[in-house]
């Protein structure tokens, strides 16, 4: 295994070579990137990325036309960046399809319909369940109270409040299942 000093000595020379090329051709590199991209913010990012690219893959010795080489390398880096962005976007779409997530699910109309349905369901629950169970379920799902908050509001312990909710929901499920038959 070669000593670490060998690897260290090659890295600074690549960075020094890239810095030398950038100082000599900076205006040309930036002009090509801006021409290819058109977006100044993205051009600045690509400019920085191209320096890293040039430091990791230096210009091979024997290249006669440096500007031509730089033009081709810049174009290739921009294409690679666009491919990576497109691949990322595609993967994100696949991910959101897998989890069935949509940012448009809760439109104002849907939110209003859901609220009306919840209100009807809670009214049905109040009519079908004993007072304690109906109140506990309403506080939990209608008002989004925690079990502790429900217990405090109903002047019972947390286990009792949880039991009211559990028994109440069981009765509601039984009621809805019998209605479907």
N, C-alpha and C positions, 0 to 999 in steps of 0.2 A: 504494500500500500504506500503510495507516495506521501511524503510529508506534507503537512498542511500549508507550509510556506510556498510550495509550488503552485497550489490552487490560488492562494492569495495574490501571488505576483501576476498571474494572468488576468485576474479580474480588474485590477486597477488599470492595466494597460488597455483593456477593452473600453473601460469607462473613459480613460484619457483620450483614446482614439475617437470615441463617439463625441466627446466634448470638443475635440479639435475639428471634427467634421461639422458639428453644429455651429461652432463659432465662424467657420468659413462659409457655410451654406445656409445659415439660419433664415435669411430672407427668402431664399428659394424654397426651402422646406415648408415654411409657413404659407407662402403663396400657393404652393401645390395643394396643401391641406385645405386651405380656405377655398380654393377653386373647386376641389372635389366635394367638399362638405357644404359650404355656404353658411353654416351656423357658427358664429364666433365662439360661443361657449364650448361647443363640441370640438371646434378646431383647436382650442387651447388644450383640451383633454387629449386629443389625438397627437398634438405636438409633444406633450409630455410622454405619452405612451410610445411614440416613435423613438424618442431618445432611449428609453429602456429597451426597446426592440433592437435598436442599433448597438447598444452596449452588450446585449446578450448574443446578438448575431452580427458581429462586425463585418464590414465590407471586406470581401476576400481580396487578397493581394492580386495584382495584375489587372484590375479593372481600369480600363482606359477612360471611359466617360462616366465620371462620378455622378454627374447630374442625372444622366439617364438611369443609372442604377438606383439612385435615390428616388426618382420619380416612380419607378417600378415598385420599389420596396414600400413607398408610402401608399401607393394604390393598393398593393396587396394587403397591407395592414388595415386600411380602411374597409376593404372587402371582408377581411376576417372579423373586424369589429362589428360590421353589419350582420354577418352570419351569426356571431355569438349573440347579438341582441335579438335577432329573429328566433334563434333556437331557445333563448330564455323566454321570450314571449310565448312561443308554442308550448313549452313545458308548463308555463304558468296557466295557459288556457286548459291544457290537459288536466292539471292539478285541480283547477276550479270545477271542471266538469266532473271529476271523480268525487269531489266532496259536495257536488250539487249546490254550489254557492252562487248566488247572483246578487249583485249590488242593487238591483232594481226590484227586489222582492217586496220591500216595504215602501211602496209608493203611498202617497197620502190617501188615495182611494182605498188601497188594501188595508192600511192602518185603520181607517174608519170602519170598514167592513169587519175587520177582526175585533175592534172594540165593540161594535154592535153585537156580534156573535157571542163575545165574552159576556156582555151584559145580559143577553137572553139566557145563556147557560147558567150564569150566577142566579138569575131570577128563578129559573127552573130548580136549581139546587136549593134555594131558600124555601121553595114550595114543597119539596120532596124530602128534605132532611130535617132531623130535629134541630132546634135552634143552635145549640152549641156546635154541632158539626158543621152546619151551614155557615155560621159566623167564622169558624176557624178556616174553612175552605175559602170563603170570600176574602178574608184578610190575607190569606197566603197567595192566592192566585189573582184576585181582583185588585188588591192594594200592594202586592209584592212585599209583604211583611216577612221577616224572618221568624223562625219558630220561637225564639226568645221574645221577640216583640209581641207575637200573638199571645204567648203565655202571660206576659205582663199586662197586656190590654184586657185579657179575659180573666185575670186574677186567678190563674191556675199555674201549675208547674209545667216545665217544658215537655215532660213525658206525656202529660195529659193533653196538651195542645197538639202534640204530634199524633197521639192516638185519635183525637177528634178528626184530624185531617185524613189519616189513614183509613179509618172506618168510613168517613164521609165519602172519600174517593171510591172506596170499594162498593159502596151502595150506588153511587152515580154510575160506575162502570156496569154494575149489574142491571141498573135501570135502562141504560142505553143498549146493552146487549139484548135485553128482553124486547125492546122496541124494534130492533132490527129483524127479529124473527117473525 
